[in-house]
Amino acid sequence: MRQTPRTLRFGVNYTPTRGWFHHWLDFDLDEVRADLDSVAALGLDHVRVFPLWPVFQPNRTLIRPRAVEQLVALADAAAERGLDVAVDGLQGHLSSFDFLPSWTATWHRRGIFDDADVVAAQAEYLRTLAAALADRPAFLGMTVGNEINQFSGPPHPDPDRITPGAAARWLERMLAACEEGAPGRFHLHAEYDAAWYQDGHPFTPAQAARLGAATAVHSWVFNGTAQRHGRTGTATEHHAAYLIELSKAWARDPRRPVWLQEVGAPAPLIGPEHAAEFTGATVANALDCPDLWGVTWWCSHDVSRELADFPELEYGLGLLTNDRRVKPAGAALARIAAAWRGREHRPAVRSTALAVDVGGAEHAPGRSACAPGGAFFEAWAALTARGVRPAVVLEELAGDRAHLSARGITEVLRVHDVI
């Protein structure tokens, strides 16, 4: 089987040093430039940036022109430093805080996924941001929002519940708006891992792997992986690789790119003194996966201790300190990026696959088997610990010779073959 060679991308989720994402309220381009200088000095090639939805669209029919201008100015500043820019639109949710505009809440409460007026306003907002950036060569594309699926069900304390069908329609509408604003760019959507792991969640693996220009995965080992397997356990150090491979089971295109869009080293499960080691192992294992688009670390800079009420782990996730000094994890990622600069990514095909049965590919009612502690998750980790490089194939396709051949799979195992 021939693989499409790719040039890997290495980047960072940009967290401003002054005011965190509240910096949009008193935007200082000089501060942004200094932050981006420190990112560029790591040798990275892109940033993912986060407008705050209520700041940019404080009223359903008002998208603030000045806010859009500031986003474009940030993108231009990044381009001047050799950094491409991906923009997440609907924030939505960031680092445990929700950012919903007042016209969706309390006295104006309406579903953000299925209310016709809200959906139309969201689409116009995404179209407007994409159109403002469409002529910038360094603009990669839009991500609909950051883990906005967390608003659709538990454990959110006040979710807007929808069906999988409604979730798919909403995603298709939002992606179409991005494409209308900036045709041909790298537009996609991104969910936190409930989409892959939580039975009954309305955002599904099929949506993640089939809608948009690529599949985005967010790998956080505080989800039970590190608690169960420890800091250096195979499942912990391969969690990002696992999600990459798991996502491919649902993809119709065997060469569909997968973007490791968020991954970080969360304390105390990964202590600061071990962050560099975890970074190196996680990225190396992800790079062993075919069709990887790139790695975008969470995050660029630590959150200032002057800001209150973040979960403790959020304060120290940066590759750089809040005063822009490089931390060991930042140095580790910089070394990896330098080693891969100019090289093609062409890892060996994963010819052995583990079949996953989730009770039906479309809605995946039994997808908890894929979560940490689930039978499939533990079997994949056990195989990996034995030195196997397992791909993942849906049980429904495990006997489909054309599908297996297209992916280079020559052997299919089941969970009972492993544990």
C-alpha positions as CSV (number, residue, x, y, z in Angstrom):
1,M,0.0,0.0,0.0
2,R,1.4,3.4,-1.0
3,Q,1.2,6.2,1.6
4,T,0.9,9.9,0.9
5,P,4.1,11.5,2.3
6,R,3.3,14.4,4.6
7,T,5.4,17.2,6.1
8,L,4.5,17.2,9.8
9,R,3.3,20.3,11.5
10,F,4.3,21.3,15.0
11,G,2.5,24.1,16.8
12,V,1.0,25.3,20.0
13,N,-2.3,26.4,21.4
14,Y,-1.7,30.1,22.0
15,T,-2.5,31.2,25.6
16,P,-1.6,35.0,26.0
17,T,0.7,35.8,28.9
18,R,-1.2,39.0,29.9
19,G,-4.8,38.4,30.9
20,W,-5.1,34.9,29.4
21,F,-7.9,34.9,26.8
22,H,-9.4,37.9,28.6
23,H,-6.8,39.8,26.6
24,W,-9.4,40.4,23.9
25,L,-11.0,42.9,26.3
26,D,-7.9,45.2,26.3
27,F,-6.0,43.9,23.3
28,D,-2.3,44.8,23.2
29,L,-0.7,43.9,19.9
30,D,2.8,44.6,21.3
31,E,2.2,42.0,24.0
32,V,0.9,39.5,21.5
33,R,4.0,40.1,19.3
34,A,6.3,39.4,22.3
35,D,4.3,36.2,23.0
36,L,4.6,35.1,19.4
37,D,8.3,35.9,19.3
38,S,8.8,33.4,22.1
39,V,6.7,30.8,20.3
40,A,8.6,31.2,17.0
41,A,11.9,30.9,18.9
42,L,10.9,27.3,19.7
43,G,11.0,26.6,15.9
44,L,7.2,25.8,15.7
45,D,5.2,26.5,12.6
46,H,1.7,27.4,13.7
47,V,-0.6,28.6,16.5
48,R,-4.2,27.8,17.2
49,V,-6.0,30.9,18.5
50,F,-9.2,31.4,20.4
51,P,-11.5,34.4,20.1
52,L,-14.0,34.6,23.0
53,W,-17.5,34.3,21.5
54,P,-19.3,36.7,23.9
55,V,-16.6,39.3,23.3
56,F,-16.8,39.0,19.5
57,Q,-20.6,38.6,19.2
58,P,-22.1,40.2,22.3
59,N,-25.5,40.5,20.7
60,R,-27.1,38.1,18.3
61,T,-27.0,40.6,15.5
62,L,-23.7,42.3,16.4
63,I,-20.3,40.9,15.4
64,R,-17.9,43.6,16.7
65,P,-15.8,44.9,13.7
66,R,-13.0,46.0,16.1
67,A,-12.7,42.5,17.6
68,V,-12.5,41.0,14.1
69,E,-9.8,43.6,13.2
70,Q,-7.8,42.5,16.3
71,L,-8.0,38.9,15.3
72,V,-6.7,39.7,11.8
73,A,-3.9,41.8,13.4
74,L,-2.9,38.8,15.6
75,A,-2.9,36.6,12.5
76,D,-0.7,39.1,10.6
77,A,1.7,39.3,13.5
78,A,2.0,35.5,13.6
79,A,2.6,35.4,9.8
80,E,5.4,38.0,10.2
81,R,7.1,35.4,12.5
82,G,6.7,32.5,10.2
83,L,3.7,31.1,12.1
84,D,0.5,29.9,10.3
85,V,-2.8,30.4,12.2
86,A,-5.7,28.2,12.9
87,V,-8.7,29.9,14.5
88,D,-11.3,28.3,16.7
89,G,-14.6,30.1,16.5
90,L,-17.1,29.3,19.2
91,Q,-15.5,29.7,22.6
92,G,-17.4,28.2,24.1
93,H,-15.4,26.3,26.7
94,L,-11.8,26.9,27.7
95,S,-9.9,25.5,30.7
96,S,-13.0,24.8,32.8
97,F,-14.7,28.1,32.1
98,D,-17.7,28.5,29.8
99,F,-18.1,31.5,27.6
100,L,-21.6,31.8,26.3
101,P,-23.1,35.1,25.1
102,S,-25.9,36.5,27.3
103,W,-28.4,36.1,24.4
104,T,-28.2,32.3,24.9
105,A,-28.5,32.2,28.7
106,T,-30.8,32.8,31.7
107,W,-33.7,35.1,30.5
108,H,-32.8,34.4,26.9
109,R,-32.0,30.8,27.4
110,R,-32.2,28.8,24.1
111,G,-30.4,25.7,22.8
112,I,-27.1,26.6,21.2
113,F,-27.4,23.6,18.8
114,D,-31.0,23.6,17.7
115,D,-32.5,27.0,18.1
116,A,-32.9,28.4,14.6
117,D,-32.0,32.0,15.5
118,V,-29.0,31.0,17.5
119,V,-27.7,28.6,14.8
120,A,-28.1,31.3,12.1
121,A,-26.2,33.8,14.3
122,Q,-23.4,31.2,14.9
123,A,-23.1,30.5,11.2
124,E,-22.9,34.2,10.4
125,Y,-20.2,34.6,13.1
126,L,-18.1,31.8,11.8
127,R,-18.5,33.0,8.2
128,T,-17.5,36.5,9.2
129,L,-14.3,35.4,10.9
130,A,-13.3,33.1,8.1
131,A,-14.0,35.8,5.5
132,A,-11.9,38.3,7.3
133,L,-8.9,35.9,7.2
134,A,-9.5,34.4,3.8
135,D,-7.0,36.4,1.9
136,R,-4.2,35.8,4.5
137,P,-1.8,33.1,3.1
138,A,-0.9,32.1,6.7
139,F,-4.5,31.3,7.6
140,L,-4.9,27.6,7.8
141,G,-8.7,27.5,8.5
142,M,-11.4,27.4,11.1
143,T,-12.2,24.9,13.8
144,V,-15.9,25.3,14.6
145,G,-15.2,25.6,18.4
146,N,-13.2,24.2,21.2
147,E,-14.8,21.1,22.7
148,I,-18.2,22.7,22.4
149,N,-19.7,19.2,22.6
150,Q,-19.3,19.5,26.4
151,F,-22.4,21.7,26.3
152,S,-24.5,18.8,24.9
153,G,-24.7,16.4,27.9
154,P,-23.2,15.2,31.2
155,P,-21.1,16.0,33.1
156,H,-22.0,19.6,32.2
157,P,-24.2,20.9,35.0
158,D,-26.8,22.5,32.6
159,P,-26.5,21.0,29.1
160,D,-28.4,21.7,25.9
161,R,-29.4,18.1,25.1
162,I,-29.7,17.1,21.5
163,T,-29.8,13.9,19.4
164,P,-26.9,12.6,17.3
165,G,-28.9,13.7,14.2
166,A,-29.2,17.2,15.5
167,A,-25.5,17.3,16.3
168,A,-24.6,16.2,12.8
169,R,-26.9,18.8,11.2
170,W,-25.4,21.5,13.4
171,L,-21.8,20.5,12.5
172,E,-22.6,20.4,8.8
173,R,-24.2,23.9,9.0
174,M,-21.2,25.4,10.9
175,L,-18.6,23.8,8.6
176,A,-20.6,25.1,5.6
177,A,-20.4,28.6,7.0
178,C,-16.6,28.4,7.4
179,E,-16.3,27.1,3.9
180,E,-18.5,30.0,2.6
181,G,-16.3,32.5,4.3
182,A,-12.9,31.0,3.3
183,P,-13.4,28.5,0.5
184,G,-10.8,25.7,0.3
185,R,-9.2,26.2,3.7
186,F,-8.6,23.5,6.4
187,H,-12.0,23.7,8.2
188,L,-12.8,21.1,10.8
189,H,-14.5,20.5,14.2
190,A,-13.1,19.2,17.5
191,E,-14.6,17.5,20.5
192,Y,-13.3,16.4,23.8
193,D,-13.1,12.7,24.3
194,A,-16.7,12.0,25.3
195,A,-17.3,11.7,21.6
196,W,-15.0,8.6,21.6
197,Y,-15.6,7.3,25.1
198,Q,-19.1,8.1,26.5
199,D,-22.1,6.0,25.7
200,G,-25.1,8.0,24.5
201,H,-23.1,11.2,23.9
202,P,-24.7,13.0,20.9
203,F,-21.4,13.9,19.2
204,T,-20.2,10.6,17.7
205,P,-16.9,9.1,16.4
206,A,-18.5,8.9,13.0
207,Q,-19.1,12.6,12.9
208,A,-15.6,13.3,14.1
209,A,-14.0,11.1,11.5
210,R,-16.2,12.0,8.5
211,L,-17.1,15.7,8.7
212,G,-14.6,18.4,7.9
213,A,-11.2,18.4,6.3
214,A,-9.5,16.3,9.0
215,T,-10.2,14.5,12.2
216,A,-9.2,16.3,15.4
217,V,-8.3,14.5,18.6
218,H,-7.7,15.9,22.0
219,S,-5.6,13.7,24.3
220,W,-5.7,14.2,28.0
221,V,-4.5,11.5,30.3
222,F,-6.3,12.8,33.3
223,N,-9.4,11.0,31.9
224,G,-8.6,7.9,33.9
225,T,-5.6,6.7,31.8
226,A,-2.8,8.0,34.0
227,Q,-4.8,7.2,37.2
228,R,-5.1,3.6,36.1
229,H,-1.8,3.1,34.3
230,G,0.6,5.5,35.9
231,R,2.8,8.2,34.5
232,T,5.0,5.9,32.4
233,G,2.5,3.2,31.6
234,T,2.2,2.1,28.0
235,A,-1.4,3.3,27.8
236,T,-0.5,6.7,29.2
237,E,2.5,7.4,26.9
238,H,0.5,6.0,23.9
239,H,-2.8,7.7,24.7
240,A,-2.5,10.2,21.9
241,A,-1.4,7.5,19.5
242,Y,-4.4,5.4,20.6
243,L,-6.9,8.2,19.8
244,I,-5.3,8.8,16.4
245,E,-5.6,5.1,15.5
246,L,-9.1,4.8,17.1
247,S,-10.3,7.7,15.0
248,K,-9.2,6.0,11.8
249,A,-11.6,3.1,12.3
250,W,-14.5,5.4,11.4
251,A,-12.9,7.3,8.6
252,R,-14.2,6.5,5.1
253,D,-11.0,7.9,3.5
254,P,-8.1,5.6,4.5
255,R,-5.7,8.5,4.1
256,R,-7.8,11.0,6.0
257,P,-5.4,13.3,8.0
258,V,-5.6,13.3,11.8
259,W,-4.7,16.4,13.8
260,L,-3.5,15.9,17.3
261,Q,-4.9,19.3,18.1
262,E,-4.6,19.2,21.9
263,V,-2.2,17.3,24.1
264,G,-0.5,18.3,27.3
265,A,1.2,17.2,30.5
266,P,-1.2,17.7,33.3
267,A,0.0,17.9,36.9
268,P,0.1,16.2,39.3
269,L,-0.4,13.0,37.2
270,I,2.6,14.2,35.1
271,G,4.7,16.2,37.5
272,P,6.6,19.2,36.3
273,E,9.9,17.3,36.6
274,H,8.6,14.7,34.3
275,A,6.8,16.9,31.7
276,A,9.7,16.8,29.2
277,E,9.9,13.0,29.4
278,F,6.2,12.7,28.9
279,T,6.2,15.2,26.0
280,G,9.0,13.3,24.2
281,A,7.3,9.9,24.6
282,T,3.9,11.1,23.7
283,V,5.0,12.9,20.5
284,A,7.3,10.0,19.5
285,N,4.5,7.5,19.8
286,A,2.1,9.8,17.9
287,L,4.6,10.2,15.1
288,D,4.6,6.4,14.6
289,C,1.0,6.8,13.3
290,P,0.4,7.1,9.6
291,D,-1.6,10.0,8.3
292,L,-0.8,12.3,11.2
293,W,-1.2,15.9,10.1
294,G,0.6,17.5,13.0
295,V,0.9,18.0,16.8
296,T,-0.4,21.2,18.5
297,W,0.7,21.3,22.2
298,W,-1.5,22.7,25.0
299,C,-0.3,25.3,25.6
300,S,2.1,28.1,24.8
301,H,2.5,29.9,28.1
302,D,1.5,29.2,31.7
303,V,-1.5,30.9,33.2
304,S,-0.6,33.7,35.5
305,R,-1.1,33.1,39.2
306,E,-2.7,36.5,39.3
307,L,-5.8,34.9,37.8
308,A,-8.1,33.0,40.2
309,D,-10.2,29.9,40.2
310,F,-8.6,27.8,37.5
311,P,-8.1,24.1,38.3
312,E,-4.6,23.8,39.6
313,L,-3.3,21.8,36.7
314,E,-4.2,24.6,34.3
315,Y,-1.6,27.0,35.7
316,G,1.5,25.0,34.6
317,L,0.7,23.5,31.2
318,G,2.7,26.0,29.2
319,L,5.8,25.2,27.2
320,L,7.0,28.6,28.4
321,T,6.5,30.4,31.7
322,N,4.3,33.4,32.1
323,D,7.4,35.6,31.6
324,R,8.2,33.7,28.4
325,R,11.1,31.5,29.6
326,V,11.4,28.1,27.9
327,K,10.5,25.2,30.2
328,P,11.9,21.7,29.8
329,A,8.8,20.5,27.9
330,G,9.2,23.4,25.5
331,A,12.8,22.5,24.9
332,A,11.8,18.9,24.2
333,L,9.1,19.8,21.7
334,A,11.6,22.3,20.0
335,R,14.1,19.5,19.6
336,I,11.5,17.2,18.0
337,A,10.3,19.9,15.6
338,A,13.9,20.7,14.6
339,A,14.6,17.0,13.9
340,W,11.6,16.7,11.7
341,R,12.0,20.0,9.8
342,G,12.0,19.3,6.1
343,R,11.5,15.6,6.5
344,E,8.6,13.6,5.1
345,H,6.4,11.6,7.5
346,R,6.2,8.1,6.3
347,P,5.9,5.6,9.2
348,A,5.5,1.9,8.5
349,V,1.9,0.7,7.8
350,R,0.1,-0.8,10.8
351,S,-0.7,-4.2,9.4
352,T,-2.3,-5.7,12.5
353,A,-5.6,-4.3,13.5
354,L,-7.7,-4.8,16.6
355,A,-11.5,-4.9,15.8
356,V,-13.7,-2.7,17.9
357,D,-17.3,-3.5,18.5
358,V,-19.3,-0.5,19.8
359,G,-22.8,-1.8,18.9
360,G,-23.0,0.0,15.5
361,A,-20.7,2.4,13.9
362,E,-23.1,5.4,13.4
363,H,-24.1,6.1,17.0
364,A,-21.6,3.8,18.8
365,P,-23.9,3.0,21.8
366,G,-21.2,0.8,23.4
367,R,-18.3,3.2,22.9
368,S,-17.4,3.1,26.6
369,A,-15.5,-0.1,25.7
370,C,-13.0,2.3,24.1
371,A,-12.5,4.4,27.3
372,P,-9.8,3.8,29.9
373,G,-10.7,0.7,31.8
374,G,-12.9,-0.5,28.9
375,A,-12.1,-3.9,27.3
376,F,-11.1,-2.5,24.0
377,F,-8.9,0.2,25.4
378,E,-7.1,-2.3,27.7
379,A,-6.6,-4.8,24.9
380,W,-5.1,-2.2,22.6
381,A,-2.7,-1.1,25.4
382,A,-1.7,-4.7,26.1
383,L,-1.0,-5.3,22.5
384,T,1.1,-2.2,22.3
385,A,3.0,-3.2,25.4
386,R,4.0,-6.4,23.6
387,G,5.6,-4.5,20.8
388,V,2.7,-4.7,18.3
389,R,1.6,-1.5,16.5
390,P,-2.1,-2.1,16.3
391,A,-4.4,-0.2,14.0
392,V,-8.2,-0.2,14.7
393,V,-10.9,-1.5,12.5
394,L,-14.7,-1.5,13.0
395,E,-16.1,-4.9,13.6
396,E,-18.5,-4.3,10.8
397,L,-15.5,-3.9,8.4
398,A,-13.2,-6.6,9.9
399,G,-14.1,-9.0,7.0
400,D,-14.2,-6.4,4.3
401,R,-11.2,-7.3,2.2
402,A,-11.2,-4.1,0.1
403,H,-11.3,-1.9,3.2
404,L,-8.5,-3.9,4.9
405,S,-6.4,-3.8,1.7
406,A,-6.8,0.0,1.3
407,R,-5.4,0.4,4.8
408,G,-2.7,-2.2,4.5
409,I,-4.2,-4.4,7.2
410,T,-3.3,-8.1,6.9
411,E,-4.3,-9.4,10.3
412,V,-7.3,-8.7,12.4
413,L,-7.5,-9.6,16.1
414,R,-10.4,-9.4,18.6
415,V,-10.3,-8.4,22.2
416,H,-10.7,-12.0,23.3
417,D,-7.5,-12.8,21.4
418,V,-5.6,-10.4,23.6
419,I,-7.2,-10.5,27.1
